[in-house]
């Protein structure tokens, strides 16, 4: 289980973006986190994926409390997560061709053997033709680049997938295609999925259950006074 307990987190000391947030995701479950832009969903997603240390609270991964974050976290915890962000152009190295972009986590963890086959397998799964793999990000559309970013997130076969507004910049057909890839992966591997978004209809159709931000995090003091 992935469990977030009373998470308070932000980027400036004493000015939290997320306050006292709690959420659980079971293995094999898809949970949608619904809320307006700017409420703190993305910050909580980064905490859940071990990319941002909270000011307080606890992340429990498979019954073990997380003690270290980002590159300091144990490899088995770091590689348990795949993350797809909202803006692929901000999360993709513009120097890398798409094939290398997808393979990047494999190479970073010393898993070169079989990497070409794994990239080809995932490229086909996400709908990237072989000719697109030789392109750099500026030569690809937003949809093509997000397909590559999803493939990158899946390349290490993570047990948990965090999709942070993954489809917010995509058209309806690309959105449907990428959600189908995620659901196929979840069904075949038993991975848990945390899907962040503000589209209630999409999350309710996609996920086993959808929770609203107001039911996850404490209200800001100003909101309680008003």
N, C-alpha and C positions, 0 to 999 in steps of 0.2 A: 504494500500500500504506500502511496505518496500522501503524506499528511502535513499540512501547514497549520501550525498552532499559534494563534495570537501574534501574527507577524506585524511588526511595525518597521517600515523601511522608507528610506528617502536618499537624497543625494547631498543634502546639506545637514549638518549636525543640528538637531533640535527642530528641524522642519520636515517631518515625515510626509511622504506622499501617500503611504499606506499606513493605516492605523488599526492595530488589533484585528487583523484579518485571519480567518480560519477556513480551511477547505480541505476536502479529502478526495482522492481519486483511487478507485480500486483497480487492480490489474484487469485488463480487458475491458474496462469501462471508458466511455467517452463522456466527459463532463464539459458542458458549455458554461462559460462565465460571461454573463451579459452585463453591459454597463455602458454609460455614455463616454465619449472621448474625454480624456483628461482626468478620469476618476482614480487612476492608479492601477488599472488592470495590467498594463505592460510591466510595471515595476514588480507586481506580485508574480507575474509570469517569469521574470528574470530570477527572482528569489527561488521560485519552484524548480527552475532548471539549474540551480547552483551557480548562476552567473552574477549574482549580486548578494552581498552579505547583508542581512537585515540588522537593524539596530537592536531589536529584541524579538523574542519568539523562537520557535523551534521548527525546523524541517525534519521530518522523520521519513526515511527512505527504507522500505523493507524492514521495519522494526528497529532501525538504527538511526540515532540522532546524527544529523550532519554537523561536523565540527569545523570543516574547512571548505573553502569556496574557490571557484574558478580553477586556475591551474594548480592551486595548492591542494585541492580535493583529491582523494585517491582516484586512480584511473578507473576502477570499477564503478565508482559513483559518477564521475564525469561522463563516461561513455555510456551510461545508462540512459542518457537524455539525447534526444534530437530536438532541435528548435527551428521553427520557420517563422521569420519575422515579417512584418507588414510590408516593408519597403525593400525589395530585393537588391536594388542598386546601392543601398547603404550597407548591406550585409555581404556583398560580393566583392572580392578583390578585382578591380578593373583590369589588372594585368593578366589574369588567368583565363585561359580558354575554358569553355564550359566543362570539358572532360576533366581537366585538372581541378576545377572548382568542385566538382562532385567527389573526386578522389581525395581532396585535401585532408579530411579527417583520417583516412586510411594511412596516408603518407605521414601525417603528424604523429600517429601512434605506431609507426614502424611496420605497417601491414602492407607492404608493397606487393607481396606475392598474391597473385590473383586479382589485383586491383583493376586491371583493364577489363576483365570479365565481369566483375561486380559493377563497374561503371556502365558497361554496355547493357547489362541486365536491368539496371535501374533507369537508364535513359529510355529504354523501351517501355518500361512500366509507367513512367510519367509522361510519355508521349513526345520525346525528343528524338528526331531522326538523326542518323549518324553524321550527316553533313553539318548539323547545328553544333555538334560537340567541338568542332574546330573553331567556333566563333568566340570572340571575347564579349563581355557583357554589353558594351556599347553597340555591338552588332546584332544583339538579340532584342526582341520585344519584351515588355514587362512580363507577359504571360510565359514566354519561353524561359526567361531568367528565373521566374518563380518556380517553374517546373524543375530547373536545375537545382535551385536551393532546397526544394523538397527532397530531391534525390540525395543531395548532400546530407540532409538531416537523417535519412534512412540508411546511409551507407554502412554505418557501424552496427546495424540491427539493434537499435535502442529498445529498451523495455518501456520507455516513457516518451511520448511525443508531445511537445508543447507548440501549439499553432497560435501565434499571437497576431490576430487580424490577418491571417494568411491570405485571405481572398479579397481583402478590402479594396485593392486596386485593380481587380480583374473583372473581365466580363462574365456573363452568366455561364457560358459554355466552359470556359476555363475553370471557373469556380467548381462546377459540377465534376469536371474531370479530376481535379486535385482532391476534392473530398472523397471521390471514389477510390483514388489511390490510397489515401489514408485509411479508409474503412477496410479495403482489401488487406492492407498491412495489419491492421488491428485484428481482423478476423483470423488471419493465418498465423499470427505470432502471439496473440494474447496481450499485446501491449496496451497500456493505459494512455488515454489521450486527454489533454486539457486544451480545449478550444476557446480562445478569447475572442470576443466580438461584440458588436453593437446591433447586429442584424438578428432580431429575435426569431424570425421565421427560419432562417438558415440554421441557427443553433438548435432549434427545436426539432427540425427535420433530421439533423445530423446526429445529435447526441442522445445518449440514454436518459440524461437528465440535464436540465439547465437551471443554474442558480443566478440570482441577480446580485449585483455588487452590494446593494443595500443589505442583503442578508449574509454577506461574507465579511464586510469590514465595518468598523465603528464609524458613526457619523463624525464629521469634523466639528470641533467646538462651536464654530460660527453657526453651523446648521442646527445644532441642538438649541442654541439661544434664540433662533429666529422662529 
